[in-house]
Structure formats: C-alpha cells, structure tokens
Amino acid sequence: MKKMSHYLIKIVHYLIVIALFYLFYVLAGLFIYGIVLSNVSFGEFFDKFIGTYLSLVIAYQFVKNIKDPTNSSKA
C-alpha cells in the first residue's frame, strides 16, 4: 500500500510538471501572438510572461516541498 501511494505521488508530480510545460508553451504562443498582433510594448509583455511562469514554478516547488520535505534538500 505504501509503495502504491509512493507511485501515486510520483505520477502527480509528473502530471504537474507536464501541465507546467504545457502552460509554458501556451504562454509562449500567447506571448508571440501578443507581440505580433498588438501594440503592447515588448518589455511589458515580457515582464508579465516571465512573472507568470516564475510564479508557477515557485508554487510547484513550494507544493513539492510540502508533500515531500525529505527530498527538497537533495541536489
């Protein structure tokens, strides 16, 4: 049972990573679309894009550390 829950946690982690990468590609598409088709300045759009992605990565790391605190210190 313990082994099963361990695999379940790993699967959830992989799903979160896949979702983040998918979101990254969606944001990248919107980023390019926004630059090509709008009057928004490059810097402003880039700041929003990077800020959103970094906040998602930080949130993921935070959740990962809560679920698996022993693994957070490993390099």
C-alpha positions as CSV (number, residue, x, y, z in Angstrom):
1,M,0.0,0.0,0.0
2,K,2.8,2.4,0.9
3,K,4.6,1.6,-2.4
4,M,1.3,2.3,-4.3
5,S,1.0,5.7,-2.7
6,H,4.6,6.5,-3.5
7,Y,4.0,5.8,-7.1
8,L,0.8,7.9,-7.0
9,I,2.7,10.9,-5.6
10,K,5.3,10.5,-8.4
11,I,2.6,10.3,-11.0
12,V,1.0,13.5,-9.6
13,H,4.4,15.2,-9.7
14,Y,4.9,14.2,-13.3
15,L,1.4,15.5,-14.2
16,I,2.2,18.8,-12.5
17,V,5.4,19.1,-14.5
18,I,3.7,18.2,-17.8
19,A,1.0,20.8,-17.0
20,L,3.6,23.4,-16.3
21,F,5.4,22.8,-19.6
22,Y,2.1,22.8,-21.5
23,L,1.2,26.1,-19.8
24,F,4.6,27.4,-20.7
25,Y,4.1,26.6,-24.4
26,V,0.6,28.1,-24.3
27,L,2.0,31.3,-22.7
28,A,4.8,31.3,-25.3
29,G,2.2,31.1,-28.0
30,L,0.2,34.0,-26.5
31,F,3.5,35.9,-26.0
32,I,4.4,35.7,-29.7
33,Y,0.8,36.3,-30.7
34,G,0.6,39.4,-28.5
35,I,3.9,40.8,-29.8
36,V,2.9,40.3,-33.4
37,L,-0.7,41.5,-33.3
38,S,-0.9,44.1,-30.5
39,N,0.6,47.5,-29.6
40,V,1.8,46.2,-26.2
41,S,5.4,47.1,-25.6
42,F,7.8,44.2,-25.7
43,G,9.2,44.8,-22.2
44,E,5.8,45.0,-20.5
45,F,4.6,41.8,-22.2
46,F,7.8,40.0,-21.4
47,D,7.6,41.0,-17.7
48,K,4.1,39.6,-17.4
49,F,5.1,36.4,-19.2
50,I,8.2,35.7,-17.1
51,G,6.4,36.7,-13.9
52,T,3.6,34.3,-14.5
53,Y,5.9,31.4,-15.4
54,L,8.2,32.0,-12.4
55,S,5.3,32.3,-10.0
56,L,4.0,28.9,-11.3
57,V,7.5,27.3,-10.9
58,I,7.8,28.7,-7.4
59,A,4.3,27.5,-6.5
60,Y,5.2,24.0,-7.8
61,Q,8.4,23.9,-5.7
62,F,6.5,25.0,-2.6
63,V,3.9,22.3,-3.1
64,K,6.6,19.7,-3.8
65,N,8.4,20.6,-0.6
66,I,5.3,20.4,1.5
67,K,4.4,16.9,0.1
68,D,8.0,15.6,0.2
69,P,10.1,17.6,2.7
70,T,12.9,15.0,2.8
71,N,13.6,15.2,-0.9
72,S,13.8,19.0,-1.1
73,S,17.4,19.2,0.2
74,K,18.8,16.8,-2.4
75,A,20.7,18.3,-5.3
